[in-house]
Amino acid sequence: MDERLNRFKFCDSWLYPYLDKVFSRLPENLREEILNNEGFQIISNATLPDICGHCFHFDQPLKFLIYLNPELTLQPDHRLECSIAMELANYVAVKEQINDGPQRIQEIMISWGFENEINAVCFCSAVAGSKAFKYGYEWARKQNEDYLMLHFGINYDEWNRKGLVRLSKDRLEKLRAQVSMQRLLPTSVLMDEKSLPEGISVSDVLIEGIMSAVKELKLRGKALT
């Protein structure tokens, strides 16, 4: 890990591996610029939502400050890294004084090689509010740790890094085969599910919800109840 990341001293320790991954993918000149720019800071502190105020002291005047919500840890790794890259792209867009908003930020991220992550995040966003996602998530919360790790542990690692939309077809079919539609989603819910975008299957969304619950389980180190 680049030791210069340590100057983001008001970041939680969980964040540094993800910062390192994202910074390693930036264009070299931009990476060096940000890491050597004392007027640029990143903060993330899990205690901030629970306190009335907090005083930060920085050695140099700040011109750009990024705050990353600690709740990002509940997201899969590919989505978390995408969120960090998005804020860094916003920094570049501000410097360019281009007012194209999200479109320009997305263009910058794609130029850095984050197109697959963007697609995976779009999938997550498209299905997160659906009945199928919520059912898969709530079902997984009722299972014990051993059961979830037995059936989804190996697949979780791949999903966490890539997202479902980046899995190969044969890997995705194997994962789908492990999900019992009869057990997870009653026929009535299947018939009621009308909010999914065209081309997205209910089983894929169920898996997305289940994996999100497994992510929480791994982070908290105990069975979800």
Secondary structure by P-SEA (a helix, b strand, c coil): cccccccccccccccaaaaaaaaaaccaaaaaaaaaccccbbbbbcccccccbbbbbbcccccbbbbbbcccccccaaaaaaaaaaaaaaaaaaaacccccaaaaaaaaaaacaaaaaaaaaaaaaccccaaaaaaaaaaaaccaaaaaaccaaaaaaaaacccccccaaaaaaaaaaccccccccaaaaaacccccccccaaaaaaaaaaaaaaaaaaaccccc
